Amino acid sequence: MGLSFLNSVQWAATVFVELAVLLLALRRRLFWRLPFFTTYLCLLVLNEGILWVIYRFSGVNSYISFESYWTLQALLILARALAVYDICRALLTSYEGIWKMCRPLLILLAAILAVGATISTNNNAHHLATAILAGERGLELTVVGVLIFGLIFCRYYGVEIEHHVAWIVLGLGFYSAVQAASNTLFQYSVTRHFAVWQDFRHASFNIATIFWFVALWKPLPARQPAPVLLGQGEYDRLAPQMTLRLRELNTRLLEMWK
Protein backbone atom coordinates (compact mmCIF):
# COMPACT_ATOMS: atom_id res chain seq x y z
CA MET A 1 0.00 0.00 0.00
CA GLY A 2 1.34 3.43 -0.98
CA LEU A 3 0.88 6.79 0.65
CA SER A 4 -2.61 8.13 1.38
CA PHE A 5 -3.81 11.37 -0.20
CA LEU A 6 -3.20 13.34 3.02
CA ASN A 7 0.27 11.86 3.41
CA SER A 8 1.02 12.70 -0.23
CA VAL A 9 -0.01 16.33 0.32
CA GLN A 10 2.17 16.56 3.44
CA TRP A 11 5.04 14.96 1.58
CA ALA A 12 4.70 17.39 -1.32
CA ALA A 13 4.66 20.37 1.05
CA THR A 14 7.81 19.15 2.78
CA VAL A 15 9.61 18.63 -0.53
CA PHE A 16 8.55 22.09 -1.72
CA VAL A 17 9.96 23.80 1.37
CA GLU A 18 13.19 21.77 1.28
CA LEU A 19 13.65 22.50 -2.42
CA ALA A 20 13.02 26.22 -1.87
CA VAL A 21 15.68 26.36 0.86
CA LEU A 22 18.14 24.41 -1.31
CA LEU A 23 17.62 26.73 -4.29
CA LEU A 24 18.14 29.75 -2.06
CA ALA A 25 21.34 28.20 -0.70
CA LEU A 26 22.64 27.58 -4.20
CA ARG A 27 21.68 31.08 -5.31
CA ARG A 28 23.50 32.62 -2.31
CA ARG A 29 26.52 30.38 -3.04
CA LEU A 30 26.36 29.05 0.50
CA PHE A 31 28.46 26.06 -0.51
CA TRP A 32 31.61 28.16 -0.41
CA ARG A 33 30.93 29.11 3.23
CA LEU A 34 29.09 26.08 4.64
CA PRO A 35 29.80 23.16 2.26
CA PHE A 36 28.62 20.38 4.59
CA PHE A 37 25.38 22.18 5.46
CA THR A 38 24.67 22.79 1.77
CA THR A 39 25.36 19.11 1.04
CA TYR A 40 22.94 18.22 3.84
CA LEU A 41 20.23 20.29 2.14
CA CYS A 42 20.87 18.43 -1.13
CA LEU A 43 20.64 15.07 0.61
CA LEU A 44 17.32 16.05 2.20
CA VAL A 45 15.72 16.63 -1.21
CA LEU A 46 17.30 13.47 -2.63
CA ASN A 47 16.10 11.46 0.37
CA GLU A 48 12.48 12.52 -0.19
CA GLY A 49 12.65 11.54 -3.86
CA ILE A 50 14.14 8.10 -3.16
CA LEU A 51 11.62 7.30 -0.44
CA TRP A 52 8.70 8.41 -2.60
CA VAL A 53 9.76 6.00 -5.37
CA ILE A 54 10.27 3.14 -2.88
CA TYR A 55 6.91 3.75 -1.18
CA ARG A 56 5.20 4.04 -4.55
CA PHE A 57 6.34 0.65 -5.81
CA SER A 58 6.99 -1.35 -2.62
CA GLY A 59 4.40 0.08 -0.24
CA VAL A 60 4.88 1.91 3.03
CA ASN A 61 4.86 -1.19 5.24
CA SER A 62 7.16 -3.43 3.19
CA TYR A 63 10.50 -4.77 4.41
CA ILE A 64 12.30 -2.88 1.64
CA SER A 65 10.70 0.38 2.74
CA PHE A 66 11.63 -0.25 6.38
CA GLU A 67 15.30 -0.97 5.60
CA SER A 68 15.54 1.88 3.09
CA TYR A 69 14.03 4.43 5.45
CA TRP A 70 16.38 3.67 8.34
CA THR A 71 19.44 3.40 6.10
CA LEU A 72 18.71 6.83 4.65
CA GLN A 73 18.13 8.19 8.15
CA ALA A 74 21.60 6.99 9.11
CA LEU A 75 23.08 8.91 6.16
CA LEU A 76 21.15 12.05 7.11
CA ILE A 77 22.35 11.81 10.72
CA LEU A 78 25.95 11.69 9.48
CA ALA A 79 25.30 14.63 7.15
CA ARG A 80 23.73 16.64 9.99
CA ALA A 81 26.73 15.93 12.21
CA LEU A 82 29.00 17.29 9.49
CA ALA A 83 26.71 20.32 9.14
CA VAL A 84 27.19 21.07 12.85
CA TYR A 85 30.95 20.74 12.32
CA ASP A 86 30.51 23.30 9.53
CA ILE A 87 28.75 25.71 11.89
CA CYS A 88 31.41 25.36 14.57
CA ARG A 89 34.10 26.01 11.99
CA ALA A 90 32.27 29.12 10.76
CA LEU A 91 31.99 30.46 14.32
CA LEU A 92 35.57 29.79 15.38
CA THR A 93 37.68 29.65 12.21
CA SER A 94 38.88 33.23 12.75
CA TYR A 95 40.45 32.05 16.00
CA GLU A 96 42.81 29.37 14.73
CA GLY A 97 44.09 28.25 18.13
CA ILE A 98 40.61 27.74 19.58
CA TRP A 99 39.44 25.91 16.44
CA LYS A 100 42.46 23.58 16.47
CA MET A 101 41.59 22.69 20.05
CA CYS A 102 37.86 22.10 19.40
CA ARG A 103 38.15 20.15 16.13
CA PRO A 104 39.65 16.90 17.52
CA LEU A 105 37.17 17.02 20.42
CA LEU A 106 34.25 17.10 17.98
CA ILE A 107 35.68 14.18 16.00
CA LEU A 108 36.27 12.16 19.17
CA LEU A 109 32.74 12.86 20.37
CA ALA A 110 31.31 11.59 17.06
CA ALA A 111 33.30 8.35 17.40
CA ILE A 112 32.06 7.85 20.97
CA LEU A 113 28.44 8.32 19.85
CA ALA A 114 28.85 5.76 17.06
CA VAL A 115 30.29 3.16 19.46
CA GLY A 116 27.62 3.89 22.07
CA ALA A 117 24.82 3.46 19.53
CA THR A 118 26.24 0.09 18.46
CA ILE A 119 26.56 -1.19 22.04
CA SER A 120 23.06 -0.06 23.02
CA THR A 121 21.40 -2.20 20.33
CA ASN A 122 22.76 -5.62 21.30
CA ASN A 123 20.09 -8.34 21.46
CA ASN A 124 17.37 -6.05 20.11
CA ALA A 125 14.79 -7.31 17.64
CA HIS A 126 14.79 -4.07 15.65
CA HIS A 127 18.55 -3.67 15.51
CA LEU A 128 18.76 -1.13 12.68
CA ALA A 129 16.00 1.18 13.91
CA THR A 130 17.21 1.07 17.52
CA ALA A 131 20.83 1.73 16.55
CA ILE A 132 19.90 4.76 14.51
CA LEU A 133 17.53 6.11 17.17
CA ALA A 134 20.19 5.71 19.86
CA GLY A 135 22.82 7.36 17.70
CA GLU A 136 20.46 10.14 16.69
CA ARG A 137 19.39 10.84 20.27
CA GLY A 138 23.01 11.13 21.34
CA LEU A 139 23.81 13.33 18.35
CA GLU A 140 20.86 15.63 18.90
CA LEU A 141 21.72 16.14 22.57
CA THR A 142 25.30 16.85 21.57
CA VAL A 143 24.18 19.28 18.87
CA VAL A 144 22.09 21.25 21.35
CA GLY A 145 24.94 21.34 23.85
CA VAL A 146 27.57 22.33 21.29
CA LEU A 147 25.42 25.05 19.74
CA ILE A 148 24.42 26.51 23.10
CA PHE A 149 28.03 26.54 24.25
CA GLY A 150 29.12 28.14 20.96
CA LEU A 151 26.51 30.89 21.24
CA ILE A 152 27.39 31.55 24.90
CA PHE A 153 31.09 31.68 24.02
CA CYS A 154 30.53 34.12 21.15
CA ARG A 155 28.18 36.28 23.18
CA TYR A 156 30.44 36.39 26.23
CA TYR A 157 33.59 37.26 24.29
CA GLY A 158 31.97 39.57 21.77
CA VAL A 159 32.52 37.31 18.74
CA GLU A 160 30.27 38.56 15.95
CA ILE A 161 27.91 35.95 14.51
CA GLU A 162 26.77 36.47 10.93
CA HIS A 163 23.01 36.83 10.45
CA HIS A 164 22.60 33.72 8.27
CA VAL A 165 24.72 31.57 10.60
CA ALA A 166 22.64 32.62 13.62
CA TRP A 167 19.36 31.60 11.92
CA ILE A 168 20.84 28.30 10.73
CA VAL A 169 22.00 27.60 14.29
CA LEU A 170 18.50 28.33 15.62
CA GLY A 171 16.96 25.93 13.11
CA LEU A 172 19.41 23.13 13.85
CA GLY A 173 19.12 23.68 17.60
CA PHE A 174 15.31 23.65 17.57
CA TYR A 175 15.11 20.52 15.43
CA SER A 176 17.72 18.69 17.51
CA ALA A 177 15.97 19.55 20.79
CA VAL A 178 12.61 18.31 19.53
CA GLN A 179 14.15 15.14 18.06
CA ALA A 180 16.00 14.29 21.26
CA ALA A 181 12.72 14.62 23.17
CA SER A 182 10.67 12.59 20.67
CA ASN A 183 13.28 9.81 20.37
CA THR A 184 13.33 9.50 24.15
CA LEU A 185 9.52 9.46 24.31
CA PHE A 186 9.17 6.79 21.60
CA GLN A 187 12.34 4.90 22.50
CA TYR A 188 10.60 1.56 23.05
CA SER A 189 7.52 2.04 20.89
CA VAL A 190 8.64 3.70 17.66
CA THR A 191 7.72 0.63 15.58
CA ARG A 192 4.19 0.60 17.07
CA HIS A 193 3.64 4.37 16.84
CA PHE A 194 5.74 5.06 13.77
CA ALA A 195 3.12 7.29 12.09
CA VAL A 196 2.76 9.56 15.15
CA TRP A 197 6.55 9.72 15.61
CA GLN A 198 7.04 10.58 11.93
CA ASP A 199 4.36 13.31 11.98
CA PHE A 200 6.01 14.84 15.04
CA ARG A 201 9.33 14.68 13.24
CA HIS A 202 8.03 16.30 10.04
CA ALA A 203 6.34 19.13 11.92
CA SER A 204 9.50 20.06 13.82
CA PHE A 205 11.60 19.80 10.67
CA ASN A 206 9.26 22.07 8.71
CA ILE A 207 9.63 24.70 11.43
CA ALA A 208 13.43 24.35 11.23
CA THR A 209 13.37 24.87 7.46
CA ILE A 210 11.51 28.15 8.01
CA PHE A 211 14.47 29.34 10.11
CA TRP A 212 16.81 28.37 7.25
CA PHE A 213 14.59 30.09 4.71
CA VAL A 214 14.82 33.31 6.75
CA ALA A 215 18.60 32.86 6.99
CA LEU A 216 18.99 32.74 3.21
CA TRP A 217 16.25 35.16 2.16
CA LYS A 218 18.65 38.10 1.90
CA PRO A 219 22.04 38.05 0.14
CA LEU A 220 24.88 36.94 2.38
CA PRO A 221 27.17 39.70 3.69
CA ALA A 222 30.70 40.03 2.37
CA ARG A 223 33.31 38.01 4.19
CA GLN A 224 34.89 39.89 7.05
CA PRO A 225 38.68 39.84 7.43
CA ALA A 226 40.09 37.84 10.32
CA PRO A 227 40.40 39.90 13.51
CA VAL A 228 43.80 41.35 14.31
CA LEU A 229 45.16 39.47 17.30
CA LEU A 230 47.09 41.10 20.11
CA GLY A 231 50.85 41.26 20.21
CA GLN A 232 52.79 39.32 22.85
CA GLY A 233 53.24 42.33 25.14
CA GLU A 234 49.56 43.28 25.04
CA TYR A 235 48.59 39.65 25.55
CA ASP A 236 50.78 39.36 28.66
CA ARG A 237 49.15 42.47 30.07
CA LEU A 238 45.58 41.26 29.50
CA ALA A 239 46.09 37.55 30.24
CA PRO A 240 45.07 37.78 33.93
CA GLN A 241 41.80 39.52 32.99
CA MET A 242 40.99 36.89 30.35
CA THR A 243 41.74 34.09 32.83
CA LEU A 244 39.29 35.63 35.28
CA ARG A 245 36.58 35.85 32.59
CA LEU A 246 37.15 32.21 31.63
CA ARG A 247 36.71 31.21 35.27
CA GLU A 248 33.48 33.20 35.45
CA LEU A 249 32.23 31.48 32.29
CA ASN A 250 33.14 28.07 33.70
CA THR A 251 31.24 28.86 36.92
CA ARG A 252 28.14 29.94 34.99
CA LEU A 253 28.17 26.78 32.87
CA LEU A 254 28.49 24.60 35.97
CA GLU A 255 25.51 26.40 37.52
CA MET A 256 23.46 25.75 34.36
CA TRP A 257 24.03 22.00 34.67
CA LYS A 258 22.91 21.82 38.32
N, C-alpha and C positions, 0 to 999 in steps of 0.2 A: 504494500500500500504506500502511495506517495504522500506528498504533503497535502493538507486540506487547503481550502480556498483562503481561510483566515491566515494560516501559517505561510501561505505563498505571498500574501499581501505584506505580512510582517517581514518576510525574507527580502522581498523586493525593496521595501523601505530601508532596511539595513544596508543592502548593497548600494542603494542610491546615495546614502549618506557617506558610506565608506569611499565610494568612487569620487564623490565631490571633494572630500578631504584629500584624497590622493592626487587628484588633478590640481588642486590648489598647491599642494606641496611641490609637485613637478613644475608648476608655473613659477613659484617663488624660488625654484632651484634650491630647495631645502637639502637635497642630497649632499651638496658640497659642505653643509654645516653639520647636519645630523644624518649621516649615511645609513646607520643601522635603524633609526626610527623611520626613515623613508622606506627602507626595505621592508620593515614591519607593516607599513601601510599597504605596500604592494602585495605582501603575503596574505593580508586580510581579505582583499578583493579576490585573489586567486583561490583562497580557501572556500569562500562562499560559492564560487563557480564550480569547483570540484565536488563539493558536497551536494549541490543542486543536481548535478548530473548523476551522482551515485544514488541519491534518494529517488530520482525520477525513474531509474531503470532497475534498482534493486529493492526499493521500498525503504521506509524509515526504520523498520524494526528488524531488518535482515542482519545476519552476522557480518556481511561485508560492510554495511553501513556503520555498525558498531565499531569495528576495527578501524575503519577509515576515519571516523570522527575523532577517536581518541589519539590516533597517530598524528593527525593534523593538529590536534590540540597541543601535543608534545612539541611539535615544530613551532607553533605560535608562542608557547611559553619560552622556548629558547630565544626566539626573535624578540620577545618583549624584554627578556633579561639583557640582551645586547642593546636594546633601545634605552634602557635605564643606564647602562654603561655609557652610551652616547651622551645622555643628559649630564651625567657626572663629569664627563670630559669637557663638555661645553661650559659647565659652571667653574671648573677648576683649572682648565688648561692654561690660563694666563699665569697661574702660579705653579711653575714646573715642579718645584720641590714637593709641594703638597700633593700634586697629582701623582708623582712617582711613588709617594707613600701609599696613597689610596688605591691605586690600580691593582697591585698584587693582592690586597685585602679583598677586593671585589671578586677577583678570579678565584681565590681560595674559598670564599663564601659560596660561590656557585658550585664548586666541587663538593663541598660539604652537603649542600642541599640535594645534589644528585645522589650521593651515597645514602643520605638519610631517607630519601624517597624509595630507594631500592630496598633498604632494610625493612621499612615499615610495611611492605606489601608481601612479606613471606607468608606462605600458607593461606593466601586469600583467594577466594573463588574468582573474583573479578580483578585479576592481577594488573592488567593494563590500566583500567579505569582508576583503580586505587592508587597505583604508582603515580599517575599523572596528577590526580587530585592532591596527593600528599606533597608532591614536588611543587605544584602550583600554589598550594596554601603557604608553604615555606617561602616561596619566591615572593608572593604578594605581601606577606608580612615584612619581608626584607625590603621590598620596594618602598613600602610606606615608611619604614624606619630610615632608610637611606635618604629618601627625598625630604623628609622632615628635618633630618640632621643637616642636609645640604642647605635647605632654606634658612634654618636657624644660623648656620655658620655664615652664610652670605649676608644675612640681615645684621648679625652681631658685629661683623667686621667691615660692613659697608661695601661689600662686593656687589657691583651692579649686575642685576639679572635682566637680560633682554626680554622684551615684552612677549615674544612668541615662545621663548623657552619657559617663562613663568606659566603661561596658559597650558603648554604641553605637560608640564609637571603637575599642574592641578588635575588635568584629565587622567594622567597615569595614576596619580595618587588616589583619586576618587574611585577609579575602577578597581585598583588593587585592594583598597579597603573593603569595598563591597564584596569582591570575590573571596577574600580571606574569610569574611563573615559567612557567606553562603556555603563555601566549601566545608566550613566547620559545622554548620547547621545540618547539611545533608551528607555528612561524612559517611554514615553507615546506611543511607537510604537513597543515594543518588540514582541507583538503577531502578528503584520503585517509583521515585518521584522525579524522573528525568525531565518530563515536560515542564513542571513547575520550576525546577532548578535552571533549565535552559531559558525560560521566559524571564526569570530574575536576572540571569546573566545578560541577556540581550538588552533589557531595559537599562541596566547600569552602563553597558558598553555604548549604547546610543547617546546617553548623557555625556559620556567621556568624549565621544566624537564631536559633540557640540563645542566643548572646550577647545578641541584641536581646530575646528572650523574657525572659531574666533581668533585663535592664534595665527592663522594663516590668511585671514581675510584681507589684511593690509600688507603692502610690500614689506619685506624684511629690512631692517635698518642696515646701514653700511657697517662693515666690520670695524670694531674699535681696536686701536693699537694696544699692544700689551702694556700694562702699567709699568711705570719706571720704578724699579725697586730701589731701596735705600742703599747707600754706601755703607762700608763696614763701620766707619766711625759713628754714623747716625744710628745704625742698627745697634751697636753696643750701648748707645745712650738710651735707646727706647726699649731694649730687651726686657728690663725688669717690669716695665709697664705692661708689655704684651704677655709676659708670664702671669702677671696678676689677672689679666682679662681671661686668659685661658683657664685659670683656676676657677674663676667665677662662672665661666661657661660650663665647666665640668660639674660644678656644684648644682647649677640649674638643671642640667640633664639628669643628674642622679635624683633630684627631687621629683622630676617628671615621672621617673620609673617607679617611685614609691606608691 
